[in-house]
Every structure is written in structure tokens, then in C-alpha cells.
Amino acid sequence: MIRVKIPATSANLGPGFDCLGLALQLHNTITVEPNQPFQISLTGSYRDGIPADASNLVWQTMCHLWDLLHYPNPSVALTLENHIPPARGLGSSSAAIVGGLVAANTLAGSPYTKYELLQVANSIEGHPDNVTPALYGGITLSVPAKDGIFPRVLAQSPNLKAVVVIPNTRLNTEKARGILPTHVTRNDAVFNISHVGLLIEAIIREDYSLLKEGMRDVLHQNQRAILLPGMLETIEAALEAGAYGAALSGSGPTLIALITEDSKQEVCQNMITTLEQYGVNAQAQVLEIDSYGATLSIT
């Protein structure tokens, strides 16, 4: 039996559009039983809307890797335990892709390295900001290079916690990407480049006081604010309550604030209360940073 545990992820961290991300201690688990009649069983907190047939993303990803390897598709039974909310900006699709690749690679005798699996994951997902931390853990930078995505782990175990505020509505990633302009001004490009530099310095030097400014963005958050009433106000409310920094998580609608243990209650309350003022119901969770990424166990 093969079991793969995959973390939720939060992409962008403000200005790091499509390149920065972090892994969170909220997990989906894929259990594979070889030499069994094909079956997909769904368990966990989130099952509605997830297919339990051959169209399932985990299974599709597994078949894709086997096709690349020219490996005959084995007959297996899958159990998918889902605790990452889908279509909320916490990397549920990346967890499915990464988990499926790790499981399929293991069944095929592990011919691909982690780096090679990242390249396949990026080709499926279309952007690496979630799949990289899902594989490597910690806070990651994904660099598009000539030969593929070059992954860097900026901090494996940062001394941070994350408040994630999850609205009770889904948001399709394609829709959230579709509203973004195809061109940006030079001033906006310079703003985000400089803020990504500041954000990386804050993480590497563990000077988290720099995150408040470092996590500010002008390329996508203001544009996506129309999809979540009160989004920008809630980010500011998190900062006022003592968060180091706050941002839209991926394409949303989840919001993330990086905090200390001491500030978690006030940050949670301020963010929830602010969203409620705009008619948005949400739930807050305080999560540790996941240091490991996808983990594999074989029994």
C-alpha cells in the first residue's frame, strides 16, 4: 500500500505572482492499493463535486505520468482523503497533481527525481507557484529557466504561523486569472519586482517586520478585489491587528496573514469581522508552515 500526504499551499504571497508560495499544515492524503479492481473512494471534509471515476484529477495525473514513462496502467484502488477546500486558493488542484505524480512514480519504480516531477507538475498545472511548495515544503521561489522550473527553498521551517480566512464561496482559478490585464505599466512592474526582493530578504534574514511592506502588490490583488467584497479592507485589518503581512492566497477567495502566536486571536477576529461587514461569511484557521512537502509511506 502506498500513501502520499500532500500539503495545502498559498501562492503569490502578494507580489510574487506565479513564483512565490508556501506549504501549510493542512493536508490531503492519497492511498493506493495495487492489484485491486479500479475504484476511487472519497473521504475527508470535502467530497462534493469531486469525481469518483476516471475523470478524477489524481487518476488523470497518474495516467499521464505512466504514459510519459510508457508504463502500463496498473489496476489500483484509490482512497482520497480531502481536507483542502477546493476552489478556494489553497492549492487543491496542485495537491491532486503532486500527489498523483508521487504515487504513480512510486508504482513505476521511482524513475523520476523530485526535480523531474516538478517539471511534469508545472506542465499540467500551468504555473509552478503551488506545485513547488507542495513538493518541497517551506517557502519557495520558482524560477522559469531555459531547462524548466528552477526551484529554491527560501526557508524550510520559518518561525511563522499563518491565518487563513476561507470564505464560504468557491472561485474558479481561470476566472480569477481571466480578469487580469495582459499588459502592465513599467511603474507597476518595478513596484512588484522591488517588493518581491524585500519579501525574499524578510524571509531569508528572518526580519519579519519587512513583510508588511514586502507583501504589498499592484499586479493582481487590486484587480481581483471585485471578486471578493472587502478583500483589501480585510488585508489592512489583519495588519492593524498585528499580522506581519497579509495577502490574497493564490487567486482567492482565501486570504492569508503571516503572524506570531501572540497575534493569532486578534488577527482572526479582525479579518472575519471585516469580511462580515461586506456580507461575506468565512472561517478562519491558524496553520503551521509545512516543512516537508509531499511525503510518501509504503506498507
C-alpha positions in Angstrom: 0.0 0.0 0.0 1.2 3.5 -0.9 0.2 6.6 1.0 1.1 10.1 -0.1 0.3 13.1 2.1 0.3 16.5 0.3 0.1 20.0 2.0 -2.2 22.8 1.1 -0.3 25.8 -0.4 -0.7 29.5 -0.7 0.7 31.2 -3.8 2.0 34.6 -4.6 2.3 36.0 -1.1 1.3 39.3 -2.5 3.8 40.5 -5.2 5.3 37.1 -6.1 2.8 36.4 -8.9 3.2 32.8 -10.2 6.6 32.4 -8.5 6.4 32.5 -4.7 4.4 30.1 -2.5 4.4 28.3 0.9 3.2 25.0 2.2 0.7 24.7 5.0 -0.1 22.0 7.6 -3.5 21.2 6.1 -3.3 18.0 4.0 -4.9 15.7 1.5 -3.9 12.1 1.6 -3.9 9.6 -1.3 -3.9 5.9 -0.5 -3.2 3.4 -3.3 -3.8 -0.3 -3.1 -2.2 -2.1 -6.0 -3.6 -5.2 -7.7 -7.2 -4.2 -6.9 -10.2 -3.6 -9.1 -10.2 0.1 -10.2 -12.1 2.2 -7.7 -11.9 5.7 -6.3 -13.3 6.3 -2.7 -13.7 9.8 -1.4 -13.3 10.6 2.3 -12.5 13.7 4.4 -14.0 17.1 4.8 -14.5 17.9 1.1 -16.1 15.4 -1.3 -18.9 17.3 -3.0 -18.2 18.0 -6.7 -15.1 15.8 -6.8 -15.5 13.0 -9.3 -15.0 9.4 -8.2 -14.4 8.0 -11.7 -11.7 8.0 -14.3 -12.1 11.8 -14.8 -10.7 12.4 -11.3 -7.6 14.7 -11.4 -5.5 12.4 -9.3 -6.1 9.5 -11.5 -5.7 11.5 -14.7 -2.4 12.7 -13.4 -1.2 9.2 -12.6 -2.2 8.0 -16.1 -0.3 11.0 -17.6 2.9 10.1 -15.9 2.6 6.4 -16.8 2.1 7.5 -20.4 5.3 9.5 -20.3 7.1 6.5 -19.0 5.4 4.1 -21.4 4.4 2.2 -18.3 1.2 0.0 -18.5 -1.5 1.4 -16.3 -1.9 -0.9 -13.3 -5.2 -1.7 -11.7 -5.4 0.0 -8.4 -7.9 1.2 -5.8 -7.6 4.8 -4.6 -8.8 6.4 -1.4 -8.7 10.2 -1.5 -8.9 11.9 1.9 -9.6 15.6 1.2 -9.2 18.3 3.8 -8.0 21.1 1.5 -11.1 23.1 0.4 -11.4 23.1 -3.4 -11.5 26.3 -5.5 -10.5 28.5 -2.5 -6.9 29.5 -3.4 -5.2 26.8 -1.2 -3.8 24.6 -3.9 -6.3 21.8 -4.0 -5.5 21.1 -7.7 -1.8 21.2 -7.1 -2.2 18.8 -4.2 -4.0 16.4 -6.5 -1.4 16.7 -9.2 1.6 16.4 -7.0 0.1 13.5 -5.0 -0.9 11.7 -8.2 2.6 12.1 -9.6 4.4 10.9 -6.5 2.1 7.9 -6.2 2.4 7.0 -9.9 6.1 7.4 -9.9 6.4 5.1 -6.9 4.3 2.4 -8.5 6.5 2.6 -11.6 9.7 2.1 -9.6 10.6 5.8 -8.9 12.3 6.6 -12.2 11.7 10.3 -11.9 13.5 12.6 -9.4 11.7 15.2 -7.4 13.0 17.9 -9.8 11.7 15.9 -12.8 8.3 15.5 -11.1 8.2 19.3 -10.6 8.6 19.8 -14.4 5.7 17.5 -15.1 3.6 19.1 -12.4 4.2 22.5 -13.8 3.3 21.3 -17.3 -0.1 20.1 -16.0 -0.9 23.0 -13.7 0.4 25.7 -15.9 2.2 27.7 -13.2 4.6 26.5 -10.5 3.8 28.7 -7.5 1.7 26.0 -5.8 3.2 22.7 -7.1 6.7 23.7 -5.9 5.9 24.1 -2.2 3.6 21.1 -2.4 6.6 19.1 -3.4 9.4 20.7 -1.4 7.7 22.3 1.6 8.5 25.6 3.3 8.5 28.9 1.5 9.6 28.5 -2.1 10.7 30.5 -5.2 10.0 29.0 -8.6 12.3 30.4 -11.3 11.4 29.8 -15.0 14.7 28.9 -16.6 15.8 27.6 -20.0 15.6 24.0 -19.0 12.4 24.2 -16.9 11.4 25.4 -13.5 14.3 26.0 -11.1 13.1 25.6 -7.5 14.6 27.3 -4.5 13.5 26.8 -0.9 13.9 30.2 0.8 13.0 28.9 4.3 12.3 25.3 5.2 10.9 25.9 8.7 10.3 29.7 9.1 9.3 30.9 12.5 5.8 31.9 11.3 2.2 30.8 11.5 -0.5 31.6 9.0 -4.1 32.7 9.5 -6.1 31.5 6.5 -9.6 33.0 6.2 -11.7 30.9 3.9 -14.9 32.4 2.5 -17.8 30.0 2.0 -17.8 30.6 -1.7 -15.7 29.0 -4.4 -13.7 30.9 -7.0 -12.6 29.4 -10.2 -8.9 30.0 -10.9 -9.4 30.5 -14.6 -12.0 33.2 -13.9 -9.6 35.0 -11.4 -6.8 34.9 -13.9 -9.1 35.9 -16.8 -9.8 39.3 -15.3 -6.2 40.4 -15.2 -4.9 42.7 -17.8 -2.5 41.3 -20.4 -0.1 44.3 -20.0 1.3 46.1 -17.0 2.9 49.5 -16.7 6.6 49.9 -16.1 5.9 51.6 -12.7 3.8 48.6 -11.6 6.4 46.1 -12.8 9.1 48.0 -10.9 6.9 48.1 -7.8 6.4 44.4 -7.7 10.0 43.5 -8.6 11.2 45.6 -5.7 8.7 44.3 -3.3 9.5 40.7 -4.2 13.1 41.5 -3.3 12.1 42.9 0.0 9.9 39.9 0.7 12.7 37.5 0.0 15.0 39.5 2.2 12.5 39.3 5.0 12.2 35.5 4.7 15.9 34.8 4.4 17.0 37.2 7.1 14.0 36.3 9.3 13.3 40.0 9.6 9.6 39.6 9.5 9.0 43.3 10.2 9.7 43.8 6.5 6.7 41.6 5.4 4.1 44.4 5.9 5.6 46.3 3.0 7.2 43.4 1.2 3.8 41.6 0.7 2.1 44.6 -1.0 1.2 44.1 -4.6 -0.2 46.1 -7.6 -0.3 43.5 -10.3 -3.2 41.3 -9.4 -4.8 42.0 -5.9 -6.5 45.3 -6.7 -7.8 43.8 -9.9 -9.2 40.7 -8.2 -10.8 42.8 -5.4 -14.1 42.9 -7.4 -14.4 39.2 -6.9 -14.3 39.4 -3.1 -16.1 42.3 -1.4 -14.0 43.7 1.4 -10.8 41.9 0.4 -8.5 44.9 0.5 -10.1 46.2 3.7 -9.6 42.7 5.3 -5.9 42.7 4.4 -5.5 46.0 6.1 -7.5 44.8 9.1 -5.1 41.9 9.5 -2.1 44.3 9.5 -3.8 46.6 12.1 -4.3 43.6 14.3 -0.6 42.8 14.4 0.0 40.5 11.4 3.4 40.8 9.8 1.9 40.8 6.4 -1.2 39.7 4.6 -2.3 38.9 1.0 -4.8 37.2 -1.2 -4.0 33.4 -1.2 -3.4 32.5 -4.8 -6.3 33.6 -6.9 -8.6 33.6 -3.8 -11.0 33.9 -2.3 -9.0 32.8 0.7 -6.9 35.4 2.5 -3.7 34.7 4.3 -1.9 36.6 7.1 1.5 35.7 8.5 1.6 36.0 12.2 3.1 35.3 15.6 1.4 33.0 18.1 0.6 36.1 20.2 -1.4 37.8 17.5 -3.5 34.9 16.2 -6.8 35.6 18.0 -6.9 39.3 17.2 -5.9 38.8 13.6 -8.5 36.1 13.1 -11.3 38.2 14.7 -10.4 41.3 12.8 -10.4 39.6 9.4 -13.6 37.7 10.0 -15.4 40.8 11.3 -14.3 42.9 8.4 -15.5 40.4 5.8 -18.8 40.1 7.6 -19.3 43.9 7.2 -19.2 43.3 3.4 -21.6 40.4 3.6 -19.0 37.6 3.3 -19.2 34.6 5.7 -15.9 32.9 6.3 -14.0 30.5 8.5 -10.5 31.1 10.0 -7.8 28.6 10.7 -4.4 29.0 12.2 -1.9 26.8 10.5 1.8 26.0 10.8 4.1 26.1 7.8 4.6 22.6 6.4 8.4 21.9 6.2 8.3 18.7 4.3 6.1 18.9 1.2 4.6 15.7 -0.2 5.6 12.8 2.0 5.5 9.1 1.0 5.0 6.0 3.1 4.9 2.4 1.8 3.5 -0.5 3.8 
